[in-house]
């Protein structure tokens, strides 16, 4: 069982630079070994843009699936906070299991 938050995965995919929807999903697949379904991916992109955590990377006005998006400064900050929190939880869980972190 692997539980990943679609919005966090999208933010992680965009951490290195702007991508369009298909490229975001390809980056997510490289990261976790599976793609998001179209509804999950484009729903996450829509919610993240509404929260001003991502923004269009250019003014091309192309179709949403082909329009590159990038992290906003707020998105970058939130991603860092989320990843630090996840790292603390993972470290505590692994320590409880008496497993060395990878």
Order of alpha helices (4+ residues) and beta strands (2+ residues): alpha-alpha-alpha-beta-beta-alpha
